[in-house]
Amino acid sequence: MSGPAGLGLGVLAAGAALGWVGERLLVKRPPGGAIAITGPNAGRADPRLLTVDDGVELYVEIDEVAATAAYAPLTAIFIHGYALNLDCWYFQRQALSGDVRGVFYDQRGHGRAGRGEAGTHTIERLGRDLGELLDVVAPQGPVVLIGHSMGGMTIMALAEQRPEVFERRVVGVGLVATSASGVGESPLGLPRRLGEVVHRAAPLVVSALSRAPALVERGRKSGSDLGHLLTRYYSFASRVPPGLVEFAAEMLSATPLEVVAEFLPSLDAHDRTDALPVLRSCPVLVVGAQQDLMTPVEHTHAIAAALPEADVRVVEPGGHMILLEYPDEVTAWIRELLRRSLTLAQQRGLA
C-alpha cells in the first residue's frame, strides 16, 4: 500500500511486516506470486545518487528520450507515496517510455534512498528534497510534477516553500490519491471512534515494533497471509490479481519501521491547503478513488474545490493504489496532462 493515512498506514505497515501474528488463522492468501516486471522496456535506467544538503542520498533513475518524442521538451518527475518506492509507477513508466523524459526517485528513507537523521522524515523536508532534485535533474526547461499520496503532499510542500518555481518552471501538476489536509482525521475504514483510537496508538505501536528488528524481519520474510489481507483491503477496492497485491505488499514491507514511525506525525499534521492556489498557474490533474480508505474521496473533492480549473477524475470502485488498480486510465489522464502542459510550455516560450 502506500501513502498517507498517518496512523492507518503505520498500522498497515506493521501488519504487513508482522503478518505472522494470526498467520493462516484468519485468511488463506490466494495463490500467485508477485507481479513480473518484464517487457520490452522493463530494463531499469542507470541509477544515480543525488546527495541533498543534509547528506542524504536519493536514488534516482532517468528515462531519457529522443528529441522527436511526443513530449520531448518536458521533464516529468514522478514522486511516490509513503512506504512505497519508485516502482509503484511501473505501469505508467512502461506506457510513457520513449514519450517523455521521466525522472523516478526513491524519497528519503524509502526504497534504495538513504535515511536521514532523526527528525528529518517530514513532509516539509521531502518538499526541500524535491526542490533540490528538480534543480539538478532539470535545471532548465519545463517540468511536470506527478505525485501519489505522500508524493502529492511533497509537491504541495514545494509549492509552499518555492512558489516561484511554479510561476517560472512547473507547467503541470498531477495529484493522485492525496490530501491537502485532514489525514489524521481519516477513520481508515473503521468506526470513527475506533479510527480515532488507532490514530492515537499507531505511532507508539510502530515505534515499539521498530525496536524489535529481529522479530520484524522474521515476520517479513515469512510471507504473511495477514499482511496480504491488510494490503488488499487498504489498497484496492476492485478485484485485482493476487500478484498485484503482492507487488504492493513487498514495497510496503520493505520500508524500515523506524521510517514508518517517524513520518506518522508529519502525515497526521499535514495541512497545506493554503499552498494549493500556487498550483493555479498551470494545468492540474486531480485523481481520487471512491473507496479510498487512506485519503478519502472527500479529500479529492476538497482539492478540486480549491483548484476549480483542475481536471478531476474519480474512479469507482477504487482504492488508494489506483495507479496499480486502474493503470490504463491513470496513464491516459497523465498523457492528457502532459499534452496540456506542453501547450502551456510553448505559450511561455519554455519549449
N, C-alpha and C positions, 0 to 999 in steps of 0.2 A: 504494500500500500504506500501511501505517500504522505505527504504533506503536512497538514496543518492542524488538525483538531487537537490543539495542545495536549490535553490530558489523554484524550482518546487515542491519539496516535502513540503516545507513550505506552498506554496500556496494550495497544495492539502490538507495538514493537516488543514489549515484554512478553506478551502471549506468544508471538511468533518465535521469539528466542527461547522461551521456556515451555514450549508446547508439550513437552513430555509430561507436564502436570495434567493428568487425566488422559494422557495419550491412549488412543484406541478404546477408551471407555465411553467417550461421548459421541464420536463420529468416526466413520471409516473414510479416509481420503480416497477419492476416485483414482483409478489408475491413470497413468500418463505422466511423463517426465516434463522437465522444463522446456519452454519453447526453444526450438532450434534456431540459432542465429546463423542462418545460411542464406545464400542467394548470390546473384552476380555482383552485387555491391556490398557484400557483407564484411569485407575486409576493413579493419579499422584504419583511420588515418594515423600518421606518425604522431606519437604522443609528444606533448610539450609540457613543460613545467613552468608556471608563472609564479614568481615569488612576489607576494604583495608586501606592503610596507611594514607589517609586523612579523615578517619572516615566514609566514605560512605559504606552502607551495600548493597552488591549484593545478589540478590535472586537466589539460586542455587537448582537444582534438579538433582539427580544422579541415573541412572538406572544401578544397579549392575547386573552382570551376573555370571553364574557358570563357574568353571574352564574348563569345556568341551565346552564352547561356541565357535562358529566358529572363532571369532576374540578376544578370551579371553585376550591375553596379552596386547591388545591395549586399550587406553582410547581415545575416540573421543569427542572432545569439539566442540559444535555447537554454533555459535555466530550469533545472529540475526541482522537485519538491523535497520536503522533509523525509529523511530516512530512505531516500532513493539515490540514484546516481544518473549519469548522462544516458545510460542505456534505456531509460524509460521512454526516450524519444525514438526508439528503434524503428518503428513503422514510419513515422514522419521522416526520419533521416533517410530511410531507404527510398521512399517515394520522391523526395525532393533532391536526391543525389544528382548532381550534374546540372541542376536548375538554378541553385543559389549558393553562394558562399556561406556555408554553415559552420558555426562555432558551437561546440558542445563541451561543457566542462563539468567537473565534479566540484560542488561547493565545499567549503572548508568542513572537515570532519566527516565527509561523505565519500564513498567510493574510494578512488585512488588519491584523493587530495590529502594534504596534511591536516593535522589537528592544531587548533590554536591554544593559547594559554587559557586558563580558567577565566571566565567572564567574557570571552570573545566570540562565543557561539550565540550570536544575537542577529535579529533581522537587520538592525542598524549596521552591523559590521558586514553583513552579506551585501548590503547596498554599496558600501565602500569598495568591497572586493569587485563587484560588478563594474563599478566605475573605473577601477584600475585595469581590469581586464579589457574593457572597451578601449581605453586609451592605448593599450599595447597591441591588441589584435586588429583593431580597426581605427587607427589614428586619423584616417581621412575617409571621406565618403559617407554615404547614408547608411544608417543602421536600423534594423528592426529587432525589437526585444520581445521574446516569447517565453512566458513563464507559467509553469504549472504549480498550483498550490503555493507552497512557500516560495517557489520561484517567482510567482506573481507578486508576492509581498516584497521580494527582493527588488523588483522593478519599481514598486511604489516607494521603497526606501531611497532608491537612487533619485527618483523624481523629487522627493522631499529634500535631499541633500544637494542636488545639482540640477535645478530646473533648466538652467541654460543649455544643458546637453540636449534636452528635448526640443528646445526652441531652434537649435542650430543643426543637430546631427540626427536625432531619432526621428524617423519618418513613419514608424508604425509600431504598434504595441499589441501583443496578444496575451490575454489573461484567461487562463484555463483553470476552472475549478479552484478558485481562490477567493480571498476575502480582503476587504479593506479594514474590517474591524469585527469584533464580536466573536472571535474564535473561542475564547474562554467561556462563552455563554452557550455554546452549542450543546444540546442534550446527547449527542452522539448516538442517536437511535434508541436511547433509553428513556424511561420515565424521567421527567425533568428533575425530580428530587434526587433520584439515583445518579443522574448525569452530573448534578452539582457535587455530589459526594465523590464521584470518580475524578472530577476536575481537581478537587482539593487534595485527593490522596495520591494522584498519579506521580507528581514529582518525587514524593517520598518513596513510593514503591519502586519506581525506575532507578532512583539514586541508590536504593538499598541493593537492588539486583546488580547494579554496575560494580558493587564492591565484592561480588562473588563471581569473578570472571570464569573460574573453572566450571562452576555449576552452569553458567550461561552457555559457555561453549559446548558443554556436553549436550545441552538441550538443542542447540543449533545444529549440531552435527547428527542428531538422531533422526531428523526428518519428521517433523511434528504434524500429526493429524489436526491437533487443535490449532496450531499456528496456521495451517492451511484453511481451516474453517473461518478463523477470525479474519484472515486476509480476504477470503472470498466474500464475507459478509460486509466488510467495511470498504472494499474496493470496487465491487461490481454489483449491478442490480439486475442484469440480464444473464441468460445462460451463456457462459464462455467456456472454452476448452480448459480442462484441468491444468494443462501445461502453461496456460496464460496466468492462471492463479499462482502457479509455482514460480513463474518468472518474476512476478511482483513480490512474492514472499521471500525469494532469495535476496532481492535488493534490500528489502526491509530488514531482514535478519542479519545482513552483513554490516549494518550501521552500528558502531560501538554504543553500548547502552549509556556510557558516560556522556556521549554526544547527544543522544536522545534526551537524556535528563536535563542537560544544560540548556538546550534550546526551548524546553517547555515554557518557562516563564515568559520568554520573549514572544513566543507564539500567542500565548494567552493574553498578553498585554498589547499586542499589535493593534494599532489604530492609526491608519494613515489616510483616513477619509479626506483630510484637508489637502493631501498631495494629489488627489485624483484630478482636479482641474488642470494640473500641469500637462496631463495627457491629452487635453483637448486640442493641442496644436498639431495632432497627427491622427490618422485613421486608427481606430481601436477595435479589436475583436474581443468580445466577452463570451466565454463558453461556460455553461453550467450544466448540471445534471439534476433532474427532478428528485432523485432518491439519494443524493449525496449526503452521507451522514457526517462527513468531516467539515466541509464548507457548504452548509445547506443552500438550497437554491435561492432562498431569501437573500443571501449574501450576494449572489449573482445579480439579482434584481436591484439591490442597493447600489452596486457599482454602476449598473446601467442607468439608474436614475441620476447619478452624478455625471454621467457621460451620455447625454441624450442622443448624440450623433453616432454612438458606437453601433457596430454590427453585433447584435445579441443573438446567441443560439443556445437553446436548452434542449437536451436530449431526454427522452423518456421511453422505456426505463433506462436509467443510467446511474452509475455510482461515481465515486471520487476519481477512479482511474479511467476516465473517459478517453484519454489519449490511447489507451490499450483496448478499451471496450468498444469504441467506435473509431478505429484508426482512419478509415477511409473518409468519414465525414469530417473529422478534425483536420485531416490533411487538406481536404478540399477547401475548408474555411481558411486555413493558413495560406493556401495558394491565392485565394481572393484577397487576403490581407496584403500579401506580397505585391499583387497587381496594383492595389490602391496605393501602397507605399511607394512603388516605383513611379507612379504618376506624380505623387507629391514631390519626390526627389527631383524629378525632371522639372517641375514647376519652380522649385527652389534653386535650380541650377547646380544641384549636387550630383547629377547623373548625366 
